[in-house]
Each structure stands twice: as C-alpha cells, then as structure tokens.
Amino acid sequence: MNTLDNIQLLELPTINEATGTLILIDQAKNFSFSSQQVYAIKAVAGAQRGRHAHKTANQILSCLHGQCDVLCDDGSQTKSITLSQPDQALYIPTGIWAEQTYPIEDSILMVLCDTIYNEHEYIRNYSAFLNYRHSLSHPKTIA
C-alpha cells in the first residue's frame, strides 16, 4: 500500500536556448510508467479540483502555467506540494488522495495517467477513501 513516502517530486530535463526552453517528458527515462491518457486542466483563480484517489491509476502532474498547490493524503498524514515550474513533475501513486488548488488565474495543469479513464476506479468520497485504506491494511481473513 502506498504512503506519502511514495510520492516523488521530479525535475524534468530541460534544454535552454535563446528562443525558449524545451522540457523533455521522456517517459522511458523519467517515469515508472507509460501514459495511456494525457489531459490538461485550465482553472480559474481559487478553483479546487481533484478531491479523489485512484485504486489502480498512477499519475504525473506538472503545472505548465501559473501555480497548482497539491495536497496529498495517505489516510494518516498529509503533505502539500506547490507546482509552479513546468520542469517540475509530481508522481502520485495509486491509493493516495489528492486535491488541487489553483491560486493564479488561468493556471494549467498537465496530467499523465497510466490507465484510460474508468469511473469505477475513482474514490470520490473521503470517508470511502479512509475505509478503502483501512481495508487494504486490515484484510479480512477467512477462518
């Protein structure tokens, strides 16, 4: 079962030139998985999104523009990470509750996911998340 010790803040390789910066998203070298889905979220200032955990999906988050404050929770402790540079990426493994807050207007968060969308693998209720975590750490045994 994953804990906050399993989340990772990654520095993505960059190539700086006079005309701009190229940020490399080399899944084979930088990530422990290949993405099956990539999406972007453009948020208004003050928006709160996420507020869920995944049973099977691993994710990589990178703020391409603006700022995204990510709260991660493993059911017993929390950790807050601010993403504000496009060459930073946050790896969030399965079973971690995550919430995103966007303090800056028009912030853009890119998410890479190792599974395709499946509503049944989301845990969208925090109490259900805590029950799920408890069931993983205390499996029922058959006598």
Phi and psi in degrees as a GROMACS rama.xvg file:
@    title "Ramachandran Plot"
@    xaxis  label "Phi"
@    yaxis  label "Psi"
@TYPE xy
-74.8573  147.335  ASN-2
-127.187  -178.234  THR-3
-62.4771  -20.8938  LEU-4
-64.9154  -18.9984  ASP-5
-89.8358  -12.4771  ASN-6
-75.8002  150.2  ILE-7
-138.823  136.928  GLN-8
-95.8335  118.531  LEU-9
-106.694  144.917  LEU-10
-102.613  119.154  GLU-11
-83.4722  140.435  LEU-12
-64.4756  142.98  PRO-13
-130.755  153.917  THR-14
-122.493  113.14  ILE-15
-94.9497  130.006  ASN-16
-133.175  168.041  GLU-17
-60.6266  -28.7744  ALA-18
-91.0343  -5.12207  THR-19
149.871  -170.249  GLY-20
-122.187  133.267  THR-21
-102.592  124.243  LEU-22
-105.881  123.182  ILE-23
-89.5817  126.197  LEU-24
-113.216  78.9307  ILE-25
-95.9215  96.573  ASP-26
-60.6482  -35.1588  GLN-27
-66.5541  -33.2042  ALA-28
-96.5011  -34.0889  LYS-29
-100.743  -22.1852  ASN-30
-124.009  158.149  PHE-31
-89.0709  6.3692  SER-32
-150.936  164.493  PHE-33
-101.194  135.939  SER-34
-75.862  142.899  SER-35
-104.896  -16.2402  GLN-36
-149.984  138.116  GLN-37
-130.783  132.904  VAL-38
-144.425  163.632  TYR-39
-126.159  144.004  ALA-40
-119.54  123.56  ILE-41
-106.921  120.107  LYS-42
-119.065  152.237  ALA-43
-82.1177  157.49  VAL-44
-59.142  132.77  ALA-45
88.9611  -6.15399  GLY-46
-64.4418  144.117  ALA-47
-120.548  128.698  GLN-48
-135.182  -176.964  ARG-49
79.7761  -111.15  GLY-50
55.9252  51.0229  ARG-51
-159.624  169.231  HIS-52
-129.046  162.608  ALA-53
-115.648  137.355  HIS-54
-76.7528  -35.4551  LYS-55
-125.701  -16.4801  THR-56
-91.2893  139.443  ALA-57
-104.001  148.003  ASN-58
-135.474  152.603  GLN-59
-121.373  127.055  ILE-60
-114.733  136.884  LEU-61
-142.326  130.582  SER-62
-88.7823  109.992  CYS-63
-78.7979  -26.6536  LEU-64
-152.86  135.386  HIS-65
85.7725  -135.684  GLY-66
-149.108  143.19  GLN-67
-135.789  122.372  CYS-68
-96.4289  121.102  ASP-69
-110.401  122.041  VAL-70
-100.794  121.546  LEU-71
-110.049  143.454  CYS-72
-142.945  129.101  ASP-73
-106.844  15.1349  ASP-74
94.8613  -16.7361  GLY-75
-129.585  -20.6289  SER-76
-148.132  160.477  GLN-77
-125.496  158.517  THR-78
-146.776  135.529  LYS-79
-110.329  133.02  SER-80
-127.69  131.789  ILE-81
-99.3979  124.959  THR-82
-105.719  119.51  LEU-83
-141.634  2.62883  SER-84
-125.945  132.573  GLN-85
-67.1336  -12.8232  PRO-86
-92.42  9.4499  ASP-87
-105.432  141.699  GLN-88
-138.991  143.545  ALA-89
-113.735  121.322  LEU-90
-89.4543  123.615  TYR-91
-119.985  113.022  ILE-92
-80.6206  174.812  PRO-93
-56.4827  150.365  THR-94
78.6074  10.5492  GLY-95
-108.956  127.042  ILE-96
-73.9932  134.509  TRP-97
-135.837  137.942  ALA-98
-129.335  138.643  GLU-99
-118.26  135.406  GLN-100
-121.312  137.083  THR-101
-114.103  97.7837  TYR-102
-77.5643  -14.681  PRO-103
-115.437  133.64  ILE-104
-55.2008  138.464  GLU-105
62.2722  28.0614  ASP-106
-65.7316  145.712  SER-107
-125.183  121.813  ILE-108
-109.622  128.218  LEU-109
-99.99  135.42  MET-110
-124.931  127.572  VAL-111
-108.262  132.029  LEU-112
-128.066  141.976  CYS-113
-87.3604  5.00559  ASP-114
-133.008  160.36  THR-115
-80.771  162.004  ILE-116
-59.4018  131.003  TYR-117
-147.747  104.681  ASN-118
-55.8763  -30.3324  GLU-119
-69.9291  -16.3337  HIS-120
-95.4121  -1.18387  GLU-121
-83.6409  145.177  TYR-122
-116.476  108.841  ILE-123
-104.442  -3.82964  ARG-124
-114.249  127.795  ASN-125
-63.801  -38.9926  TYR-126
-62.9525  -40.2596  SER-127
-64.7119  -36.2538  ALA-128
-61.0228  -47.6646  PHE-129
-61.9319  -40.4267  LEU-130
-63.4875  -40.7716  ASN-131
-61.5031  -47.7597  TYR-132
-60.2468  -42.673  ARG-133
-62.7237  -41.5911  HIS-134
-65.6414  -30.8103  SER-135
-72.6246  -35.6021  LEU-136
-87.4506  -15.3877  SER-137
-133.005  68.3003  HIS-138
-64.215  146.11  PRO-139
-73.8484  139.365  LYS-140
-110.969  146.785  THR-141
-98.1076  125.21  ILE-142
